[in-house]
């Protein structure tokens, strides 16, 4: 896992998010640029994503597929 935000929130890399949604990491980057998911920038400029937000979206996606 990527690490934790100063608030203690677990953070994920684009590759980890991509694996969860079974998409390419570049797709995750495009989602972040489009504002579909929020990203945190590290000091080095890399994107990180809040695990709680991503898991929530994954649950929504799973529920949507079941309908």
N, CA, C and O atoms as a GROMACS GRO file, in nm:
protein
  268
    1UNK      N    1   0.083  -0.118   0.000
    1UNK     CA    2   0.000   0.000   0.000
    1UNK      C    3   0.088   0.125   0.000
    1UNK      O    4   0.204   0.123   0.043
    2UNK      N    5   0.031   0.232  -0.049
    2UNK     CA    6   0.108   0.354  -0.069
    2UNK      C    7   0.148   0.423   0.060
    2UNK      O    8   0.258   0.478   0.069
    3UNK      N    9   0.063   0.422   0.160
    3UNK     CA   10   0.098   0.490   0.284
    3UNK      C   11  -0.022   0.554   0.348
    3UNK      O   12  -0.137   0.516   0.324
    4UNK      N   13   0.008   0.655   0.432
    4UNK     CA   14  -0.100   0.722   0.504
    4UNK      C   15  -0.083   0.873   0.494
    4UNK      O   16   0.029   0.925   0.492
    5UNK      N   17  -0.195   0.940   0.488
    5UNK     CA   18  -0.200   1.085   0.491
    5UNK      C   19  -0.172   1.129   0.635
    5UNK      O   20  -0.189   1.048   0.726
    6UNK      N   21  -0.129   1.254   0.658
    6UNK     CA   22  -0.105   1.298   0.796
    6UNK      C   23  -0.225   1.277   0.888
    6UNK      O   24  -0.209   1.263   1.009
    7UNK      N   25  -0.346   1.276   0.832
    7UNK     CA   26  -0.465   1.254   0.914
    7UNK      C   27  -0.485   1.108   0.948
    7UNK      O   28  -0.577   1.074   1.022
    8UNK      N   29  -0.400   1.019   0.896
    8UNK     CA   30  -0.411   0.877   0.923
    8UNK      C   31  -0.489   0.801   0.818
    8UNK      O   32  -0.503   0.679   0.826
    9UNK      N   33  -0.539   0.872   0.718
    9UNK     CA   34  -0.616   0.811   0.609
    9UNK      C   35  -0.523   0.728   0.520
    9UNK      O   36  -0.414   0.774   0.483
   10UNK      N   37  -0.565   0.608   0.487
   10UNK     CA   38  -0.487   0.522   0.398
   10UNK      C   39  -0.494   0.578   0.256
   10UNK      O   40  -0.601   0.615   0.209
   11UNK      N   41  -0.379   0.583   0.188
   11UNK     CA   42  -0.371   0.634   0.052
   11UNK      C   43  -0.330   0.524  -0.044
   11UNK      O   44  -0.252   0.435  -0.009
   12UNK      N   45  -0.385   0.530  -0.166
   12UNK     CA   46  -0.356   0.431  -0.268
   12UNK      C   47  -0.289   0.497  -0.388
   12UNK      O   48  -0.313   0.614  -0.418
   13UNK      N   49  -0.205   0.421  -0.457
   13UNK     CA   50  -0.142   0.468  -0.580
   13UNK      C   51  -0.239   0.448  -0.696
   13UNK      O   52  -0.336   0.373  -0.683
   14UNK      N   53  -0.214   0.516  -0.809
   14UNK     CA   54  -0.298   0.492  -0.927
   14UNK      C   55  -0.299   0.344  -0.968
   14UNK      O   56  -0.402   0.294  -1.013
   15UNK      N   57  -0.188   0.275  -0.954
   15UNK     CA   58  -0.181   0.134  -0.991
   15UNK      C   59  -0.270   0.049  -0.901
   15UNK      O   60  -0.334  -0.046  -0.947
   16UNK      N   61  -0.275   0.082  -0.772
   16UNK     CA   62  -0.360   0.007  -0.679
   16UNK      C   63  -0.507   0.031  -0.709
   16UNK      O   64  -0.588  -0.062  -0.705
   17UNK      N   65  -0.542   0.156  -0.739
   17UNK     CA   66  -0.681   0.187  -0.775
   17UNK      C   67  -0.718   0.117  -0.905
   17UNK      O   68  -0.827   0.061  -0.918
   18UNK      N   69  -0.628   0.120  -1.001
   18UNK     CA   70  -0.652   0.055  -1.130
   18UNK      C   71  -0.677  -0.094  -1.113
   18UNK      O   72  -0.765  -0.151  -1.178
   19UNK      N   73  -0.602  -0.158  -1.027
   19UNK     CA   74  -0.620  -0.301  -1.002
   19UNK      C   75  -0.758  -0.329  -0.942
   19UNK      O   76  -0.820  -0.430  -0.974
   20UNK      N   77  -0.804  -0.240  -0.855
   20UNK     CA   78  -0.935  -0.259  -0.792
   20UNK      C   79  -1.048  -0.250  -0.894
   20UNK      O   80  -1.147  -0.323  -0.885
   21UNK      N   81  -1.035  -0.158  -0.990
   21UNK     CA   82  -1.138  -0.138  -1.092
   21UNK      C   83  -1.113  -0.217  -1.220
   21UNK      O   84  -1.195  -0.217  -1.312
   22UNK      N   85  -0.998  -0.285  -1.224
   22UNK     CA   86  -0.957  -0.361  -1.342
   22UNK      C   87  -0.949  -0.274  -1.467
   22UNK      O   88  -1.003  -0.307  -1.573
   23UNK      N   89  -0.880  -0.160  -1.451
   23UNK     CA   90  -0.855  -0.069  -1.562
   23UNK      C   91  -0.706  -0.036  -1.564
   23UNK      O   92  -0.631  -0.075  -1.474
   24UNK      N   93  -0.665   0.036  -1.666
   24UNK     CA   94  -0.526   0.080  -1.679
   24UNK      C   95  -0.501   0.197  -1.584
   24UNK      O   96  -0.590   0.280  -1.565
   25UNK      N   97  -0.382   0.205  -1.523
   25UNK     CA   98  -0.351   0.319  -1.434
   25UNK      C   99  -0.370   0.455  -1.501
   25UNK      O  100  -0.405   0.552  -1.434
   26UNK      N  101  -0.349   0.464  -1.631
   26UNK     CA  102  -0.370   0.591  -1.701
   26UNK      C  103  -0.517   0.632  -1.700
   26UNK      O  104  -0.550   0.750  -1.702
   27UNK      N  105  -0.606   0.533  -1.696
   27UNK     CA  106  -0.749   0.562  -1.685
   27UNK      C  107  -0.778   0.628  -1.551
   27UNK      O  108  -0.857   0.722  -1.545
   28UNK      N  109  -0.715   0.580  -1.446
   28UNK     CA  110  -0.733   0.639  -1.312
   28UNK      C  111  -0.685   0.784  -1.313
   28UNK      O  112  -0.749   0.871  -1.255
   29UNK      N  113  -0.574   0.810  -1.378
   29UNK     CA  114  -0.521   0.946  -1.389
   29UNK      C  115  -0.620   1.034  -1.465
   29UNK      O  116  -0.641   1.149  -1.426
   30UNK      N  117  -0.680   0.983  -1.572
   30UNK     CA  118  -0.779   1.060  -1.647
   30UNK      C  119  -0.902   1.090  -1.561
   30UNK      O  120  -0.957   1.200  -1.567
   31UNK      N  121  -0.946   0.992  -1.480
   31UNK     CA  122  -1.059   1.014  -1.390
   31UNK      C  123  -1.028   1.127  -1.293
   31UNK      O  124  -1.114   1.212  -1.266
   32UNK      N  125  -0.905   1.129  -1.241
   32UNK     CA  126  -0.865   1.233  -1.147
   32UNK      C  127  -0.863   1.370  -1.215
   32UNK      O  128  -0.911   1.468  -1.158
   33UNK      N  129  -0.809   1.377  -1.336
   33UNK     CA  130  -0.805   1.504  -1.410
   33UNK      C  131  -0.945   1.555  -1.440
   33UNK      O  132  -0.969   1.675  -1.439
   34UNK      N  133  -1.038   1.462  -1.468
   34UNK     CA  134  -1.175   1.498  -1.502
   34UNK      C  135  -1.259   1.531  -1.378
   34UNK      O  136  -1.372   1.578  -1.390
   35UNK      N  137  -1.204   1.506  -1.260
   35UNK     CA  138  -1.275   1.535  -1.137
   35UNK      C  139  -1.370   1.425  -1.092
   35UNK      O  140  -1.449   1.446  -1.001
   36UNK      N  141  -1.362   1.308  -1.154
   36UNK     CA  142  -1.449   1.197  -1.115
   36UNK      C  143  -1.408   1.137  -0.981
   36UNK      O  144  -1.491   1.086  -0.907
   37UNK      N  145  -1.279   1.144  -0.951
   37UNK     CA  146  -1.227   1.102  -0.821
   37UNK      C  147  -1.129   1.209  -0.774
   37UNK      O  148  -1.062   1.273  -0.855
   38UNK      N  149  -1.120   1.228  -0.644
   38UNK     CA  150  -1.030   1.330  -0.592
   38UNK      C  151  -0.893   1.268  -0.565
   38UNK      O  152  -0.881   1.154  -0.521
   39UNK      N  153  -0.792   1.346  -0.592
   39UNK     CA  154  -0.654   1.300  -0.574
   39UNK      C  155  -0.580   1.396  -0.482
   39UNK      O  156  -0.609   1.516  -0.477
   40UNK      N  157  -0.486   1.341  -0.411
   40UNK     CA  158  -0.394   1.419  -0.328
   40UNK      C  159  -0.259   1.412  -0.397
   40UNK      O  160  -0.219   1.307  -0.446
   41UNK      N  161  -0.190   1.523  -0.401
   41UNK     CA  162  -0.057   1.525  -0.462
   41UNK      C  163   0.050   1.514  -0.354
   41UNK      O  164   0.043   1.581  -0.251
   42UNK      N  165   0.148   1.427  -0.379
   42UNK     CA  166   0.261   1.416  -0.287
   42UNK      C  167   0.356   1.532  -0.313
   42UNK      O  168   0.338   1.608  -0.408
   43UNK      N  169   0.456   1.544  -0.229
   43UNK     CA  170   0.556   1.650  -0.250
   43UNK      C  171   0.627   1.633  -0.383
   43UNK      O  172   0.671   1.730  -0.444
   44UNK      N  173   0.639   1.509  -0.428
   44UNK     CA  174   0.703   1.481  -0.557
   44UNK      C  175   0.610   1.496  -0.676
   44UNK      O  176   0.651   1.476  -0.790
   45UNK      N  177   0.483   1.530  -0.650
   45UNK     CA  178   0.388   1.552  -0.759
   45UNK      C  179   0.309   1.429  -0.801
   45UNK      O  180   0.233   1.433  -0.898
   46UNK      N  181   0.325   1.319  -0.728
   46UNK     CA  182   0.252   1.197  -0.761
   46UNK      C  183   0.112   1.202  -0.703
   46UNK      O  184   0.088   1.263  -0.599
   47UNK      N  185   0.019   1.137  -0.771
   47UNK     CA  186  -0.119   1.132  -0.722
   47UNK      C  187  -0.138   1.016  -0.625
   47UNK      O  188  -0.083   0.908  -0.644
   48UNK      N  189  -0.216   1.043  -0.521
   48UNK     CA  190  -0.258   0.939  -0.428
   48UNK      C  191  -0.408   0.957  -0.404
   48UNK      O  192  -0.460   1.068  -0.412
   49UNK      N  193  -0.474   0.848  -0.376
   49UNK     CA  194  -0.620   0.849  -0.363
   49UNK      C  195  -0.660   0.795  -0.227
   49UNK      O  196  -0.601   0.698  -0.178
   50UNK      N  197  -0.761   0.857  -0.165
   50UNK     CA  198  -0.809   0.812  -0.035
   50UNK      C  199  -0.877   0.676  -0.051
   50UNK      O  200  -0.969   0.661  -0.131
   51UNK      N  201  -0.830   0.579   0.025
   51UNK     CA  202  -0.882   0.442   0.015
   51UNK      C  203  -1.031   0.438   0.047
   51UNK      O  204  -1.105   0.363  -0.017
   52UNK      N  205  -1.077   0.517   0.144
   52UNK     CA  206  -1.219   0.515   0.181
   52UNK      C  207  -1.306   0.562   0.065
   52UNK      O  208  -1.412   0.504   0.041
   53UNK      N  209  -1.262   0.665  -0.006
   53UNK     CA  210  -1.339   0.715  -0.121
   53UNK      C  211  -1.342   0.611  -0.233
   53UNK      O  212  -1.447   0.586  -0.293
   54UNK      N  213  -1.227   0.551  -0.260
   54UNK     CA  214  -1.219   0.452  -0.368
   54UNK      C  215  -1.304   0.330  -0.336
   54UNK      O  216  -1.374   0.278  -0.423
   55UNK      N  217  -1.298   0.283  -0.212
   55UNK     CA  218  -1.380   0.167  -0.174
   55UNK      C  219  -1.528   0.198  -0.185
   55UNK      O  220  -1.607   0.113  -0.225
   56UNK      N  221  -1.567   0.321  -0.150
   56UNK     CA  222  -1.706   0.363  -0.165
   56UNK      C  223  -1.751   0.362  -0.310
   56UNK      O  224  -1.861   0.317  -0.341
   57UNK      N  225  -1.666   0.410  -0.398
   57UNK     CA  226  -1.697   0.409  -0.541
   57UNK      C  227  -1.706   0.267  -0.594
   57UNK      O  228  -1.790   0.236  -0.679
   58UNK      N  229  -1.620   0.182  -0.544
   58UNK     CA  230  -1.620   0.041  -0.586
   58UNK      C  231  -1.751  -0.027  -0.545
   58UNK      O  232  -1.807  -0.105  -0.621
   59UNK      N  233  -1.798   0.003  -0.426
   59UNK     CA  234  -1.926  -0.053  -0.379
   59UNK      C  235  -2.039  -0.001  -0.467
   59UNK      O  236  -2.126  -0.079  -0.507
   60UNK      N  237  -2.040   0.128  -0.499
   60UNK     CA  238  -2.142   0.184  -0.585
   60UNK      C  239  -2.140   0.117  -0.722
   60UNK      O  240  -2.245   0.082  -0.777
   61UNK      N  241  -2.022   0.098  -0.777
   61UNK     CA  242  -2.005   0.034  -0.908
   61UNK      C  243  -2.058  -0.108  -0.905
   61UNK      O  244  -2.126  -0.151  -0.999
   62UNK      N  245  -2.029  -0.181  -0.798
   62UNK     CA  246  -2.075  -0.320  -0.784
   62UNK      C  247  -2.227  -0.323  -0.773
   62UNK      O  248  -2.291  -0.408  -0.836
   63UNK      N  249  -2.284  -0.233  -0.696
   63UNK     CA  250  -2.430  -0.228  -0.682
   63UNK      C  251  -2.496  -0.193  -0.814
   63UNK      O  252  -2.601  -0.247  -0.847
   64UNK      N  253  -2.434  -0.102  -0.891
   64UNK     CA  254  -2.488  -0.061  -1.020
   64UNK      C  255  -2.489  -0.179  -1.118
   64UNK      O  256  -2.583  -0.194  -1.197
   65UNK      N  257  -2.386  -0.262  -1.114
   65UNK     CA  258  -2.376  -0.377  -1.205
   65UNK      C  259  -2.482  -0.483  -1.172
   65UNK      O  260  -2.526  -0.555  -1.262
   66UNK      N  261  -2.522  -0.492  -1.046
   66UNK     CA  262  -2.620  -0.593  -1.007
   66UNK      C  263  -2.761  -0.561  -1.053
   66UNK      O  264  -2.845  -0.650  -1.060
   67UNK      N  265  -2.788  -0.436  -1.085
   67UNK     CA  266  -2.922  -0.394  -1.124
   67UNK      C  267  -2.954  -0.436  -1.265
   67UNK      O  268  -3.063  -0.409  -1.315
   0.00000   0.00000   0.00000
